[in-house]
Amino acid sequence: MIWQLDLLILTLVVVCGIATITVKDLLGASVIFGVYSFLMCLLWAEMGAVDVAFTEATVGAGVSTVLFIAAILRTTRRSKD
């Protein structure tokens, strides 16, 4: 494994996690969460767990993001504060 690539992806995962919590716009938070799931997919693939990476890509970055965005579009987008 290339430890520099692992460190870069892990840093981006932490940045996306913090950004997801701090963003006030729900649609933006959902998109950042999708990026977080995709980066986790890359991290799992880099570690050699291809089956876990495939599951993370389909469920985490795919289905969950689409369901979050669909739920947001049916409700209000912005928070009241």
C-alpha positions as CSV (number, residue, x, y, z in Angstrom):
1,M,0.0,0.0,0.0
2,I,1.1,3.5,-0.7
3,W,0.9,5.3,2.7
4,Q,0.9,8.8,1.2
5,L,-2.3,8.0,-0.8
6,D,-3.9,6.5,2.3
7,L,-3.0,9.6,4.3
8,L,-4.4,11.9,1.6
9,I,-7.7,10.0,1.4
10,L,-8.0,9.8,5.1
11,T,-7.4,13.5,5.4
12,L,-10.1,14.2,2.8
13,V,-12.5,11.8,4.7
14,V,-12.0,13.8,7.9
15,V,-12.5,17.1,6.1
16,C,-15.7,15.8,4.4
17,G,-17.0,14.5,7.8
18,I,-16.4,17.9,9.5
19,A,-17.9,19.8,6.5
20,T,-21.0,17.6,6.5
21,I,-21.7,18.5,10.1
22,T,-21.0,22.2,9.8
23,V,-22.8,23.0,6.5
24,K,-26.2,24.6,7.0
25,D,-27.7,23.7,3.6
26,L,-29.2,20.3,3.6
27,L,-28.6,19.6,-0.1
28,G,-25.0,20.6,0.3
29,A,-24.6,18.3,3.3
30,S,-26.1,15.4,1.4
31,V,-23.7,15.9,-1.5
32,I,-20.7,16.2,0.8
33,F,-21.9,13.0,2.5
34,G,-21.9,11.3,-0.9
35,V,-18.4,12.4,-1.5
36,Y,-17.5,11.1,2.0
37,S,-18.9,7.7,1.1
38,F,-17.0,7.7,-2.2
39,L,-13.8,8.5,-0.5
40,M,-14.5,5.7,2.0
41,C,-15.0,3.4,-1.0
42,L,-11.5,4.4,-2.3
43,L,-10.0,3.8,1.1
44,W,-11.5,0.4,1.4
45,A,-10.3,-0.5,-2.2
46,E,-6.8,0.8,-1.4
47,M,-6.7,-1.5,1.7
48,G,-7.7,-4.5,-0.4
49,A,-11.2,-5.0,0.8
50,V,-12.9,-4.9,-2.6
51,D,-16.2,-6.4,-1.5
52,V,-16.6,-3.8,1.2
53,A,-15.6,-1.1,-1.3
54,F,-18.2,-2.2,-3.7
55,T,-20.9,-2.3,-1.1
56,E,-19.9,1.2,0.1
57,A,-20.0,2.5,-3.4
58,T,-23.5,1.1,-4.2
59,V,-25.2,1.7,-0.8
60,G,-23.3,4.6,0.7
61,A,-22.4,6.8,-2.3
62,G,-25.3,5.6,-4.5
63,V,-28.6,4.7,-2.9
64,S,-28.2,6.7,0.3
65,T,-27.3,9.9,-1.5
66,V,-30.2,9.6,-3.9
67,L,-32.7,8.9,-1.1
68,F,-31.3,11.9,0.9
69,I,-31.7,14.2,-2.0
70,A,-35.2,12.9,-2.8
71,A,-36.2,13.5,0.8
72,I,-34.8,17.0,0.8
73,L,-36.6,17.9,-2.5
74,R,-39.9,16.8,-0.9
75,T,-39.3,19.0,2.1
76,T,-37.7,22.4,2.8
77,R,-34.0,22.8,1.9
78,R,-32.7,25.3,4.4
79,S,-32.7,25.3,8.1
80,K,-34.6,27.9,10.1
81,D,-31.7,29.2,12.1
